[in-house]
Amino acid sequence: MARALNFKSAGAAKGKATSLMVLIHGYGANGDDLLCLSDSLIPYLPYTAFISPDAPEACSSNGLGFQWFPIPRFDGSTESQARAGMLASSDDLNTFLDVLLAEYGLGPEALALFGFSQGAMMSLHISPRRNKSVAGVIACSGRLLIPELLQTEMRVKPPILLMHGDQDLVVPFTEMSKASDALMTADFDVYSHIMKGAGHSITPDGLGATLQFLKKIYRPRL
């Protein structure tokens, strides 16, 4: 049974929203960590509701934050525990998205995912495996999990924007090209934006690239 996710929201209210953007935070953070991004986007996307859930588990190495799955090099977990946690959280997140769409009375074509770091990994993992495609995915500073299973398990091919800082010391910059290669081999529409000089972060130019991507995939829902 899927675990319920706590969340906060900003932007357009139910009944007025024509699109949804779900912000999926990284390891050791919480929903508040990304919800602030909506401050920069709301003026340009007034009919979009921004939803930022907390991951379902307390972070093993940071009691103040949450995790979608454990990370062995940070918390001493095993690879099998990390895989099991990721699969369980995938069920939780998919259920959360389905309930959210029903509550807002919108279809998956109105939904975009923005994931940062571990949240980007979750976004890239669940979106191709859903029954119906979301409008698009922005994956920032993450990587594609188990790429060898992508072509056999994918059901849909949402457009994807990959963003990464070229000085990232947490998730190596090379993970962007690895994800891009795997996704393009599987015939996804892939867009890329390099945040030059940036580490493990979201930069103003990255937000600009995000906005342009959202305007593309949300039309005519602005």
Number of C-alpha atoms within 10 A of each C-alpha: 7 14 15 14 16 13 17 12 18 15 21 18 14 14 11 13 21 23 27 27 22 24 30 30 28 26 23 20 22 24 23 17 16 22 21 14 14 20 12 13 18 16 11 12 22 15 20 27 23 28 23 25 22 24 29 21 18 20 21 19 16 14 11 11 19 23 26 29 26 28 21 13 9 11 12 11 14 13 13 11 14 16 16 14 18 21 17 17 23 21 15 19 24 17 16 18 18 13 12 17 16 11 11 17 12 18 18 19 17 22 24 27 25 23 24 27 22 27 26 27 22 29 31 28 21 16 26 23 18 16 11 15 20 21 25 27 28 25 29 30 31 28 30 21 16 9 15 10 9 18 14 9 11 16 15 15 21 21 21 25 21 25 27 32 24 18 16 17 11 12 18 17 22 12 15 24 14 13 19 21 15 16 22 12 10 14 11 17 14 17 15 17 16 18 24 13 10 15 19 21 17 18 17 10 13 20 15 13 20 22 15 11 18 21 14 13 21 20 11 10 14 16
